[in-house]
Amino acid sequence: MNSILNDLKQNGKVIRPWIGIQMQDVTPEIAAYLALNSAKGVVVAGVIPDSPAQTAGLRQGDIILQMDKKDVPNADALAGQIAATKIGQNVGFTINREGKIMYITVKTGEKPANL
């Protein structure tokens, strides 16, 4: 709540950090289809063009397992973790891409007003 009030005082609007992905929970069905060990994580359902996520190399179909070495159990948790960052902050994502574990760093941006 304090960050919202500070944003309003300093900027006249609420500024939200953003990486530019559409996300979906890994359901038991998705986990079974992709032969995952568990139904945890977030599927990148889409990447917004010219977003921080696209610039960093995240792709549709990637499964986000961790953000800054903290497990990501579902999309709501990931949204909260991203919201707790600052604009311009580098955040690290551990992802599963086609069965390979990778680490990608994304620099958060300001969420566009039209999204």
Residue, then its C-alpha position, 0 to 999 in steps of 0.5 A: m500500500n505504501s508503494i502505491l501511495n509513494d507512486l501517486k505522490q511522486n509520479g501522479k500514477v501507479i507504476r507497475p513493473w512488467i516483463g510482458i508475458q501471458m501466463q498459465d498455471v502448469t496443471p496436472e494435465i499439462a504436467a502429464y502431457l509435457a512429462l514433468n515431475s510435478a504440476k508446479g510452475v508457470v507456462v509462458a502462454g504468450v510473449i508480448p512483442d517488444s517486451p522485456a521478456q521478448t528482449a531477454g529471450l523468453r519464448q511461448g511454451d517455456i515453463i518458469l520454475q523459479m524467479d530469483k531462485k524462489d520457486v514459482p508454484n503458479a501464475d498468481a505467485l509469479a505475478g506477485q513476485i514480479a509486482a514486488t520488483k522495481i522497474g529496471q531491476n534484473v530478475g533471473f528466471t529458471i525455466n524448462r525449455e523443451g526438457k532443458i533447464m535454462y537461466i534467463t535474466v529479464k530487466t523489468g520495464e514499466k507496464p504500458a498504460n494500454l495493457 
